[in-house]
Amino acid sequence: MNYLVDTNILTRLAEPGHPLHQPALDAVKRLVSGGHDLHIVPQNLYEFWVVCTRPTAVNGVSKTAAEAAAEPASLESLFLWLDETPAIYGV
C-alpha cells in the first residue's frame, strides 16, 4: 500500500531529542518493513522548511536556514518522491 507521509512525521524524524522522535521512527520502520511505500510531495518540504526555521517558542525546531536546507536531501533519500501533477489527483 502507498502512504503519503505527514509533515509532522518528517519534523519529528529531524528532532532526535523530541519525545515523539522514536514513535515516528518506529512507525516509519514498521510500515517499510511491512512492504509499504512511503511517499513525500513538494508540499511536505515547504511545510517542513517553515517548521524547521520557526523558533521553538512557537512550536518550531529553531534550525538555521542552512541547517534546514540540508534536511530535504536526507528526506528524499528515505522516502519515495511524488511530483504534484494532475496524475496524482486521479484526474
C-alpha beads as a LAMMPS data file, in Angstrom:
LAMMPS data file: protein, C-alpha beads

91 atoms
90 bonds

1 atom types
1 bond types

-500.0 500.0 xlo xhi
-500.0 500.0 ylo yhi
-500.0 500.0 zlo zhi

Masses

1 110.0

Atoms # bond

1 1 1 0.000 0.000 0.000
2 1 1 1.121 3.565 -0.655
3 1 1 1.183 6.186 2.102
4 1 1 1.776 9.918 1.963
5 1 1 3.947 10.836 4.946
6 1 1 2.620 13.711 7.025
7 1 1 4.977 16.636 7.578
8 1 1 4.682 16.122 11.345
9 1 1 6.395 12.752 10.931
10 1 1 9.205 14.341 8.919
11 1 1 9.645 17.033 11.544
12 1 1 9.843 14.524 14.397
13 1 1 12.385 12.443 12.487
14 1 1 14.585 15.557 12.243
15 1 1 14.445 16.129 16.022
16 1 1 16.272 13.261 17.785
17 1 1 15.719 14.886 21.192
18 1 1 11.951 15.255 20.790
19 1 1 9.757 12.833 22.797
20 1 1 7.917 11.837 19.606
21 1 1 11.069 11.123 17.585
22 1 1 11.215 7.434 18.467
23 1 1 7.493 6.735 17.894
24 1 1 7.736 8.446 14.486
25 1 1 10.826 6.414 13.615
26 1 1 9.179 3.193 14.792
27 1 1 6.079 3.877 12.692
28 1 1 8.152 4.504 9.561
29 1 1 10.211 1.368 10.159
30 1 1 7.098 -0.743 10.746
31 1 1 5.436 0.434 7.537
32 1 1 8.578 -0.034 5.435
33 1 1 9.249 -3.493 6.882
34 1 1 5.634 -4.356 6.089
35 1 1 6.315 -3.679 2.424
36 1 1 4.511 -0.360 2.222
37 1 1 5.737 2.544 0.093
38 1 1 6.112 5.870 1.885
39 1 1 5.920 8.990 -0.251
40 1 1 6.579 12.688 0.139
41 1 1 5.498 15.566 -2.123
42 1 1 6.796 19.115 -2.590
43 1 1 4.217 20.444 -0.110
44 1 1 5.880 18.335 2.607
45 1 1 9.173 20.113 2.022
46 1 1 7.595 23.580 2.063
47 1 1 5.865 22.850 5.368
48 1 1 8.980 21.184 6.756
49 1 1 11.087 24.275 5.983
50 1 1 8.598 26.544 7.782
51 1 1 8.539 24.395 10.918
52 1 1 12.307 23.843 10.953
53 1 1 13.109 27.550 10.786
54 1 1 10.403 28.633 13.245
55 1 1 11.568 29.268 16.858
56 1 1 10.856 26.519 19.380
57 1 1 8.880 29.018 21.462
58 1 1 6.213 28.963 18.745
59 1 1 6.224 25.211 18.041
60 1 1 9.192 25.166 15.689
61 1 1 12.574 23.471 15.591
62 1 1 14.818 26.597 15.581
63 1 1 17.173 25.389 12.854
64 1 1 19.107 27.924 10.842
65 1 1 18.275 28.318 7.164
66 1 1 21.465 26.407 6.304
67 1 1 20.550 23.541 8.640
68 1 1 17.012 23.402 7.261
69 1 1 18.330 23.426 3.685
70 1 1 20.368 20.282 4.360
71 1 1 17.372 18.236 5.529
72 1 1 15.395 17.727 2.273
73 1 1 18.198 15.702 0.689
74 1 1 18.059 13.177 3.516
75 1 1 14.264 13.053 3.380
76 1 1 14.321 12.461 -0.358
77 1 1 16.707 9.557 0.185
78 1 1 14.408 7.953 2.791
79 1 1 11.064 8.330 1.043
80 1 1 9.722 7.957 -2.469
81 1 1 9.132 11.245 -4.277
82 1 1 5.820 12.106 -5.933
83 1 1 5.634 15.171 -8.124
84 1 1 2.489 17.205 -7.766
85 1 1 0.993 16.579 -11.172
86 1 1 -2.614 16.051 -12.238
87 1 1 -1.886 12.289 -12.312
88 1 1 -1.647 12.040 -8.512
89 1 1 -5.141 13.511 -8.191
90 1 1 -6.704 10.854 -10.398
91 1 1 -7.866 13.474 -12.895

Bonds

1 1 1 2
2 1 2 3
3 1 3 4
4 1 4 5
5 1 5 6
6 1 6 7
7 1 7 8
8 1 8 9
9 1 9 10
10 1 10 11
11 1 11 12
12 1 12 13
13 1 13 14
14 1 14 15
15 1 15 16
16 1 16 17
17 1 17 18
18 1 18 19
19 1 19 20
20 1 20 21
21 1 21 22
22 1 22 23
23 1 23 24
24 1 24 25
25 1 25 26
26 1 26 27
27 1 27 28
28 1 28 29
29 1 29 30
30 1 30 31
31 1 31 32
32 1 32 33
33 1 33 34
34 1 34 35
35 1 35 36
36 1 36 37
37 1 37 38
38 1 38 39
39 1 39 40
40 1 40 41
41 1 41 42
42 1 42 43
43 1 43 44
44 1 44 45
45 1 45 46
46 1 46 47
47 1 47 48
48 1 48 49
49 1 49 50
50 1 50 51
51 1 51 52
52 1 52 53
53 1 53 54
54 1 54 55
55 1 55 56
56 1 56 57
57 1 57 58
58 1 58 59
59 1 59 60
60 1 60 61
61 1 61 62
62 1 62 63
63 1 63 64
64 1 64 65
65 1 65 66
66 1 66 67
67 1 67 68
68 1 68 69
69 1 69 70
70 1 70 71
71 1 71 72
72 1 72 73
73 1 73 74
74 1 74 75
75 1 75 76
76 1 76 77
77 1 77 78
78 1 78 79
79 1 79 80
80 1 80 81
81 1 81 82
82 1 82 83
83 1 83 84
84 1 84 85
85 1 85 86
86 1 86 87
87 1 87 88
88 1 88 89
89 1 89 90
90 1 90 91
